Amino acid sequence: MKKQLVLTDRQRELVSCVRRGLSTRELAGELGIGEDPVKAPLSRLSANFGVPTRAALVAVTADVIGWYGGIIFFIFLIRLAGGGVLFGILLGFAGYHALKSIDDYHVEILITLSMVTGGYALATAIHTSGPITMVVAGLITGNRGRQFAMSDRTRERLDSFWEFMDQILNSLLFVLIGLELLTIQVSWLSLAAGLIAIPVSLIARFASVGLPFALLAVKKKLSARTLTIMTWGGLRGGIAVALAIALPAPFGRNIIIPVTYMVVVFSILVQGLTVKYLVRQ
């Protein structure tokens, strides 16, 4: 008999981890807490729902977290993505006006640097997407800001600075990717998910380039082979792995990270080494 019909956010998080078959130790590592803070809430949940095992707990809470979890996740995505876009627009235009009011490349470089570091930190603090915020702000700064708010000298110095930063950050990224390999726990579930994710990522790539390709084909004569090359040539790399590593613990990092690595390795070794033969045909 169910005695508790409403679960707290923490309880839903615990039950979601249990549904994935994690042991107490794995669950503690996933949530970044000790084993005792995991055992006690699970025991109370089992008592509240009157069930003796974890399997029974998952079964009786399925209808409680199903629809509610879906709604919460949808709201979370809207807030994360939409908030990132809005904050990125605000940050981009604030940076644009700051750059336009100054003609000193030293200060302008510091403005763009503060937009990246401070903007990302603030986006995270207000629970919006930092990467989306940076993309939107970067588009405004790199287009409107570059055209109307920078002198030729500033553009030259700014390009040199960010090219140098790009090299450093890429080096650090691949060091982190290598270190993350040491902590990956590969299971049959992650292997199966990776094998499914590879064709799914190719289908998603095909759909993402297919729609604009079809729109362009209305006015210009385009070969269908071009679409094939664009689909197969869409390689994944450091950005995909970095986004997976950046996921917080409750979002299934132990599955998403190895799956992402499988997609990236397939992309580099198979697609990357065969795309030139596809182009030559």
N, C-alpha and C positions, 0 to 999 in steps of 0.2 A: 504494500500500500504506500503510495507516495505521500509523504508528510510535508515535503518542501517543493513548492511549485515554481519558485523564483530563485534563480541562481545569481550570485554576484559575479562581477566581471572576473575576479580571481578564480572563482569556482568554475566558470565556463572555460577559463584558460587551462585549469588542471584537467578537467574532463576531456577537453580537446586533445591534450597530450596523451591521456590514457587511451583514447580512441585510436591513436596511432600505434599503440602497442609498446610504449616506452616503459622500461623498468623504472623503479624508484630512483636509482642512481642516474639513469639517462634523463629522467624527468627533471631531477634537481639540476643537472648540468644544462638542460635546455632553458630552464627558467632562471639560472644563475643564483640559486639559493641552496641551502643545505638539505640533506635528506629528511631530517626531522620536521622542518617546516612543510615538507611535502606529505609525510605520512599522517600527521595530525589532521589537516583539513580533509584528506581523503577518507580517513576513518570517520570523521564527523558527517561527511556527505553520505557515506554508506549507511550510517546509523539513521540519518534523517529520512533516507529513502527506504530503509528497511531491507537492504540487500546485503548478502554476505561477501560477494566477490566483485572484482573490478569489472568483469564482463557484464555482470548484472547491473552494475552502476551505469555503464555505458548504455545499456539497453533502455533503462528507465528514464535516462536524461535525454535521450535522442530527440524526443518530441519537444522537450523544453528548450534545447539550444538550437534546434533546427531552424525554424522560421525566424526566431529572434536574432540568432547569429548571422543569418543572411542579411537581415535589415541593417544590423549594426555594421557589418562589413561593408555594405554598399554606402552607408553614410560616411564611414571612415574613408573610403576611396574618394568620394566626392569632396570631402573636406581636405584630404591630402593633396589631390590633384588640382581642384579648383582654387583652393587657398594658395597653392604654389604659384599658379598662373597670376592671380590677383596681386600677390605680394611681389612677384617678379616684375610685373608692370610698374608697380609703385617704386620698387627699388631701381629699375632701369631708368625711369624718367627723373628720379631724384639724382641719380648719378649723371645723367645727361645734362641737367641744369648746373650741377656742380662743375662738370668738365667745361661747359660753355662759358662759365663765369671766370675761368682762370686760363692763362696762357703760359704755363710753366710745366714742362714735361715731368719734372721731378714730382711735383704735387699731383699731377694728373695720374701718374703711375701709382702713387699711393692711394688715390681715390679708387681706382679700379681694383687694387689689392684689397682695400677695406670693403669694397662691395662684395668681393668673393668670400673673404673670411668672415666678416661681420654679418653679411647677408645670409650666408648659409647657417651660421650659428643661430641667428635670430629666427630664421625659418624653422629650424628644428625646435627651438624653444616654444614657438607658438603652434607646434604640431602641424606644420604643413610640409610639403615635399621640398627639401633642399635642392635636389638635382633639377626639378622642374623650375624652381625659382631662379636658379642660376642660368638655365637655358633661356628663359624668357628675358631676364635682365641682360644676358649676353647678346641676344638678338637686337635688343634696343640700342645697347651701347655700341655694338659692332657695326650697326647699320646707320641709324640716325646720328648717334653720337660721333662715330668716326667721320661721317660726312659733314656735319654741321658744327661740331663742338671741338674739333682738334685741328691743329696746324699740321703742315707737312712734317715738320721736325718732330712733333709729338707722336704722330702716327709711326714714324720710323723708329723712334726710341721705344715706344710702347710695344710694337711688334717684336723687337729684339728682346725686350724683357720677358714677354710672355712665351716666346719660343724657347728661351732658356729655362723658364719655369716648367714648361711642358716636358722638356727632356728630363729634368730632375724628378718631377712627379711621376712620369712614366717609369723611371728606374725604381723609385720607391714602390710603385704599384706592383711591379713584377716581383720584387722581393717579397712583398706581402702575399702575393699569389703563391709563390714557392713555399713560404712558411705555412700557409693555409693547407697545402697539400699534406703536410705532416699530421694534421688533425682530422682529416676527413675520414669518416666511418662509412665504408661502402657496404651496403646490404643488397640482398636480392631485390628488395622493393625499389631502392634507388637505381639499380641497374635496369630494372624493367621500366621505371619511369623515364630514365635517360633514353632508352631505345624508342620509347613512344614520343619523347620530346623532340628528337631529331627530325622526324618527318613533320611533326606539328610546326616546328620553327620554320621549315621550308615552305609549308603551306601558308603560314602567316606572312612570310616574306613575299610569296607569290601574290597574295591578296593585297598587301600594302603597296606593291609596285604595279599590280595589275590594274587597279582602279585609275590612277593617273595616266597609265599607259593607254588604257581604253579611251580616256578623254582626249588625249593627244592624238590618238589614231583617227579621230573624227576629222581633224584638220590636216594632218600629215600622214603620209603613207609610211607606216612602220612595219618592220618585219617581226613576225611572231618569235623568231629566233632571238631577237633582241631582248624580249621579255624573259626567255629562258636563261640567257646569259646574266641578266640583271638579278634573277632569282638565285641562280647557283653561285653568283659572285658576291652575294651578300654575306661576307664573313663576319663571324663573331670573335671577340677577343677580350682585351683587358677590361673594357667598360662593363660587359655582361658579368664577368666574374666579380668586379668591384661592387656592382649593385647587389649581387647575391651575398657577398661577404658583409655588406653594410646592413643587411636585414637584421632586425632584433630577434632575440631568441624565440619568442612565441610564434613566429611566422614560418616555422618548419625549416630552419636553416640546415638541419641534418639531412634533409631530402633535397632541398633546392640547390645547395652548393655542389654536391656531386653530380646532380643532373646538369647543372650549368657547365661544369667542367667537361662532361661528356659531349655536350653540344658544341662547346668551343673547340675541343680537340678534334671532333669530326669536321668542324668547319675549316680548321687550319690544315689538317692532314689530308682530308679527302677533297673537300671543295677547293681549297687553296692550291693543291698540287695538280688538280685536273681541269681547272677553269681555262687554262691556256689552250688545252687541247680542244675544249668546247668552242673557244673563240676562233681557232684556226680552221675548224670544219666549215 
